[in-house]
Amino acid sequence: MYPADLMMTRREALAVGAAVGLTALNTSSPLHAQTKPANETPWIDAHSHIWPPETDKFPLAPGKTKKDLNPSSFTDDELMAIARPEGVGRVVLIQHSVYHLFDNSYLIDAVRRHPKMFRVQGMVDDQQPHPGETMKKLLPQGVTGFRITPFVREPKDQPAWLTTPGMIEMWKTCAETRQAMCLLINASDLPSTDKMCEQHPDTPVVIDHFARIGADGQLRAEEIKNLCRLARHKHTSVKLSAYYALGQKKPTHDELIPMIKRLFEAFGPQRLMWASDCPYQIQGANNYKASISLVRDRLDFVSAEDKQWLLAKTAEKFFFYA
């Protein structure tokens, strides 16, 4: 038995292993060389999708073809060309199940090429054996969170999707590794999410896109209350994201400010993080600047230090710890 002050927990060992693995990744690509100094791009976009036009090296999910890609290409280079002018230097890349299902290869490749710039919110299939072991193997490759959602299942309204044996294993694994469970859900899923947070109090949890409150144009007080209720779980946070899909669904998105203020009062700035949800935020009338400027420029109830958390430090704490 080692002395208590010399013992390393399994969580600490995994984090150290991840850090060593990422340090060894390649940093020689043109995009890495073009990165501006950190003081010019301090912000973190906590949620963006990317995908390549090449479908030979990175095959699409069954039933999908290149014609389904919309846009036909949205690479990490194309993302950062839009993000950097707004001060964004790092991004959490989100596995897009629509195109690549559970194959995280392209996002992991982006981390390999730019280990300081990207982290991954990947996906694993909880219906396959031993998802926890798969999750641990992905951590040294930059996968510090996992998207979970009922929308990849058939039927898509399975009431017990959060309580399968594989899903429970995932929640337990994340309590050990610090990888975040990131939920793409509707407001109707908030009560069951609340129960899971109660049962797994040490698991980092991130709610994507306000739990899609306002997707039908209505910002219902009861749904916002249910989302705020999750604030009592100390490791739970919310992404302020996907404005293009909520409320009036067009700039300047100011109708979302009262909801953001309620979340700010409930969670505080250290458990809220801004995100764009590109490339969808840059289609039609919507654009990247309108997304970040809502938090960066127009929230009159936050301090300069609060903005540091909303625009960088919270995402850094949840996703860039390794």
Secondary structure, DSSP 4 states (H G I P E B T S, - for coil): ---GGG---HHHHHHHHHHHHHHTS---SHHHHHPPPTTTS-EEEEEE--B-S-TTTSPPPTT--GGG-SSS-B-HHHHHHHHGGGTEEEEEEE--HHHHTT--HHHHHHHHH-TTTEEEEE---TTSS-HHHHHHHHGGGTEEEEEE-GGGSSSTT-TTGGGSHHHHHHHHHHHHH-PEEEE---GGGHHHHHHHHHH-TTS-EEEGGGGGTTTTS---HHHHHHHHHGGGSTTEEEEE--GGGSTT-STT-GGGHHHHHHHHHHH-GGGEEE---BTGGGSTT--HHHHHHHHHHS-TT--HHHHHIIIIIHHHHHHS--
